[in-house]
Amino acid sequence: MSKHVYSLVLMDEVVEAIDRLAYQQNTSRSNLINQILAEKVCCTTPQMRMNDIFNTISSRMTGDCFQVQPQPSDAMLSIRSALKYKYKPTIRYSLELVHSPGRTLGVLKVSFRTQSAQLLSELTVFYKLWAALEHQFLLPGMPEGIHYQIEAGRFIRTFRLPPDQKELSTDQIGEYIAGYIRLFDHILKVYFAALPQGQDTALEAATAAYRKLLPKKIVHI
């Protein structure tokens, strides 16, 4: 959807109320007014679409394992999870969706706040294992490949619809991304739980858990 500048005559009191609400929702005045008008005339905006996806994801990230954080922006959702390892590092899942509708849905960034060289090394090993598992089980349905980056302590994964994939509903997208995060988090913890028995044992345990839990009906994004 394209945007243009329009002139509107509004009461000062209305603008003040809009600004307060926009501040509470961490968005801009223009964006909030656009959302309110869109809801009034039953028009779905990209922001409403993203909010629906975020709401679906948030509703699935329940329980003691995950903590949904206040959104740092109207296009980003942050989720935290604790890892049972030395000093109990926190896993942060940051999902940023794109405003413009298209085949690229968004980017997931998995990161840790740590200075431990040992932990960073083990994370790199796990990230490479995860990438290898995705290539084995998901790549056949993704002709354009899987877009990801592995950095020091970070794993970055782009969610993108393949050319032949029909458009998904916001609920379907939210369900898949939530499932992806939950699976990633579980396999990561399986790996570190088995690590005291040796890296080979941890790799085998994580691979076995992935094979067992991977959904039968895979949405390739």
N, C-alpha and C positions, 0 to 999 in steps of 0.2 A: 504494500500500500504506500503510495506516494504522499508526501506532506507538503502543505503550502501555508503561507502566512495569511491570516484573515484578521480583520479588525472587528472587535466585539465591544459593545458598550455594556459594562457590568457595574453593579453597585459595589462600593468600597467594602461594605460589610461582607458581601459574597466572596470577593477576592481574598479578604482576610481569612475567612473560614476555609476557603480552598487552600490557601497557603499553609494553614495549620495542619490540615489533613494531609497535604502533600508531604510536609515535613515528617509527620508520623509514619507515612508509608514509604519514606525514603525515595521519593520521586519528584518530578518537576511539576510546576503549576500547569504548564501546557499539556503534559502527559496525563495528569489527573483529569483535567477538563475534557480531554479527548476520550478518556475511558468512560466518564460519566455520560457524555453525549452518546457514545457508542452503545452503552447499555440501554439508554432511553429509546434509541431507534432500532435496537436489536441488531447491531452490526458488530461482528467479532473482529477485534483489532489484534495485531501481533502480540501486544502486551497481555491482552486477555487470554490469548492462546498459551503464552508462557506461564501465566498465573495458574491456569488449569493444569498444566504439566507439573508445575512445582507443587500444587496442592495434592495431586495424585501421589507424587513421590513422597511428600511429607507424611501422608497418611499411611504409607507402607513402611516407613522407617520408624517403627514403634518398638518399644521394649527397652531393656537396659543397655543394649549394645550401642545404640545410636542416639545422638543428640543433635537435633536440627537447630542451627544457629539463626539469629536474625539476619535477614538478607542484606548483604553489603550494598547491593544495587538491585534495581527492578529486573535485571536480566540474570541474576546469579543466586544460587542456593548453596549454602555451606552446611556440611554435615560432619560431625566428629564421632570418632570411635576410639576406645582405649585399647592398647595392645599390651598383653601380659608379657613384658620383657623388662630388661634392666631399666630402672628409672621410670617405667610405665609411660612410654612415649605416646603421644596422641596422633591418631591418623586423621587427616583432614581431607574430605572429599569436596571439592569445589566444582560445581556444575554451572557453566555459563552457556545459555541458549542464545541463538541468533534471532534478531528481530525479524529479518526478512524471511518469509516462507520460501522454502526450497528444499533441495536434497540434503544440505548440511543442516543438522539439527542443533549441534552444540559441541562443547568440549568439556571433558571431565579431567580434572587435575587431582591426582592423589599425591599428598605431600606429608612430610614429617618435619617437626621442629626438633632437630637433634644435631649435635656436633660429634656424635660417636662414629668414629671411622669404621668400627666393627659393624654397627647397625646399618650404616650406609652401604657397606659392602654386601651384607646379607640382603638388603632391600633390592640392590641391583640384580643379584642372583634370582630373587623371586620375580622381579619384573620381567626378566628375560624368560623365565619359565612360563609366566602368564602369557607373554607374547607368543611363545612357541605353542602353547595349548590353543590359543585363539587361531593361530595359523592352521593348526591341524583340524580343528573342529568347525571353525567359522569361515575360514578363507574360501572353501569351495563354493559358498553361496555369495561371495563378495568379489566379483570380477575386477573391481578397481582396487582391490587390496584393502588392508586395514591401516588407517593412519594413526600412528602413535609416536611418542618420543620418550626416551628414557634418559633422565638426567640424574644428577647427584641427589638421591633421596626423593625423586619425583617421577611419576608416571603420568603421561598425558595422552589421552585417548579421544579421538574425534568420532562423534556419532554422525553417520551419513547414510542416507538411503541409497541403496544400489539402483542402477538405472531401471530395472524391471520391477522394483518394489512399488506396490500400490501405496497411495497416500494413507498414512496411519492416523487414527484419531488421537486427540490429546491424551485420552485415558490409556490407549495402547502404548504411546510413547512413554508416558509416565510410568506405567507398569514395567515396561522393559528396562528403562534406565534404573529404576529402583531395584529390580531383580539383579541387574548387572552389578550394582554397588554392593548389594547384600552378598552375592556370590563371591565377588572379589574379596570383600572383607572376611568372609568365612574361610576361604582358601588361604588367605594371608595368615590368619591365626592358626590354621592347621599346620602350616609350614613352620611357624615359629614355635608352636607347641612341641613339634617333633625335633626341632633343631638340637636340643641337648643330646640327642642320640646320634647326631652326625648329620652333615649336610645331605648326603645321599639318601638317608632315611627320610629326611624332611622333604626332599624333592619327590620321593616315591609316595609319601603320604599325601602331599598336596595334589599330585597328579591323580591318584586314586579317588580322592574326594571330588575333584573337578569332574572326572568321568561319571561319578555316581550322581552328582547334583545337577549337571548340565541339563536344562529343560529339553524335553523331547521335541517340542515345537520351538525352534529357534528363529527369532526375528533377527535378520542380518542387518545391523546398522552400525 
